[in-house]
Amino acid sequence: MDKISRFLKSHLNHQSSAYTSGAHTPMPAIPTNTPFPTSTDLYRHRKQRGVNLGSWFVLERWIAESPFRSAASPAQSDLDVARGADAKAVLEHHWDTWISESDWAWIVERGINTVRIPIGYYHLCGADSSVLQGTDFADLGHVFAGAWTRITNAIATANRYGLGVLIDLHAAPGKQNADSHSGTSLDPTFFANPHNMRHTTHILSVLLLHLTAFTHSQNPPLPNLVGIELLNEPQPQSRHHALQRWYVDTFRAMRTIDPAIPLYIGDVWMTDQYTDFLSGAAVDFVVLDHHLYRCFTPEDSSTPVTEHARALTDPNAWAPQMFARVSQKLQGAGCGLVVGEWSGGLNPGSLHGVDEDQGRRDYLHAQLQLYDRWCAGWFFWTYKKESGDKGWSFRDAVGAGVFPAWVGMRANNSVKDDPMRVNRRDSARDKALGEHTSFWSQYPGNYEHWRFSEGFLRGWEDAWIFFAQASQQYATSVPELGFKGPWAKRRAQDHAATKGNANLWEFEHGLAQGVDAARADFAEVYC
């Protein structure tokens, strides 16, 4: 532990001095001189079908009422609970009972392979008290000191079940949005006070350093930390340039600690604009998080559920067009798209005159189809509520039959190689190569279509690296390569090291098509 403490102190001192001096270092690249893929790579690149463990650490009264019974007025946020009676005991009891061993088992028995855990910056004070300095929680370290060990225990427990963990900073100093789930019931000042933004970069550095130290100190090291979300649902109003500049500065700070950690950012419901931002930022493995709800606006309330579902399934409608457009652009940039929050929540007006369960079932099915088609992952909001709710509680939705009892591929046959697989692979490659060659023959240029062929074969075999993990997992769905953009960039670097940099796009296009073809073949033969 002394070695880990010295490591943390050294890195935090370096981060602090570099940031306060205004130093800007080049964006570190993901190293290519390490073995690939490791078990960590497989966790981070697989398609994530997940659920949010909402109101475990960052409390929301509409989800979990009990912790608010002794909260200070207005009794809507973590700060209100922390200032209430017996706050330490109330919170620790909630942390120890909201998610139990039986919950982890239930989650994987539905095919879910990843969880998103929202936390506040104050939950880190047990690891480093500096996160509280100058904040609304400065005098409340004793209340939250026990949270950190419970967060790390959650990662270790999830690993035992084959579950990945995405840690989401849901509450930042000064509040990044106006909602009480950002830590306080006060007005937001995150963007108005530059200190809050600088301090949040420090907090995220602390988080990554301690997560890295924890996962690497276990025997064996834990591979299941799939990423860190920098900031949940920021609302910059007119300060988008400030937010994007902060994203880049924070990318840089995080990459000096761990060049390979996937970093997730919110799209501020401006998905095209933030896709363009990432495409031009020259970053490795950054994931754009879009949240989709259809129940909060007057227009949503007056729209029938059948129309909500149609708007998500019609390929000519706005949402499918947007998902197709941005997912392909992000993939080409070595990034990815996820829907970090979504639900079956609907306004009663949308369900008027229809069978409620069937309407909700169709709406949820439409969302699953869309996200599985275009996204590298998704996370339902939320795992459970104290009161029953088929729209927002994953447990209740599954129990009522409006959400599928299983998600993802489930192999009916033993997942093993067979003598005909290579023949099917080569046949699929020949067909894809012919179509690729025919298309580009319309446009004169200097092509190297053999790179497409090599990429296709690489993609097919890489897809099988994931499929082969199925028999080794606890009970989750068959693993699939979901983050094709970051994976293709890494494979292209290796390809270029021996065969040159020309026309790498053909190798990457071939790899993506090889992954898709292998997935279709696997589903037909084994599922």
Secondary structure, DSSP 8 states (H G I E B T S, - for coil): -HHHHHHHHHHHHHHHHHHHTT---------SSS-SS-HHHHHHHB-EEEEE-TTSSS--TTT--GGGTT--TT--SHHHHHTSTTHHHHHHHHHHHSS-HHHHHHHHTTT--EEEEEEEGGGGTTT-GGGGTTSTTTT-HHHHTTHHHHHHHHHHHHHHTT-EEEEEEEE-TT-SSSSGGGS-SS---TTT-HHHHHHHHHHHHHHHHHHHHHHHHSSS----EEEEES-SS---TT-HHHHHHHHHHHHHHHHHH-TT--EEEE-TT-HHHHHHHHHHHT-SSEEEEEEE-SSSSHHHHHS-HHHHHHHHH-TTSHHHHHHHHHHHHHHHTT-EEEEEEE-S---GGGGTTS-HHHHHHHHHHHHHHHHHHH-SEEEES-S--SS--TTT-HHHHHHTTSS-S--S---SS-----TTHHHHHHHHHHHHHHHHHHHHTTS-----HHHHHHHHHHHHHHHHHHHTTGGGSSS-----B--HHHHHHHHHHHHHHHH-STTHHHHHHHHHHHHHHHHHHHHHHH-
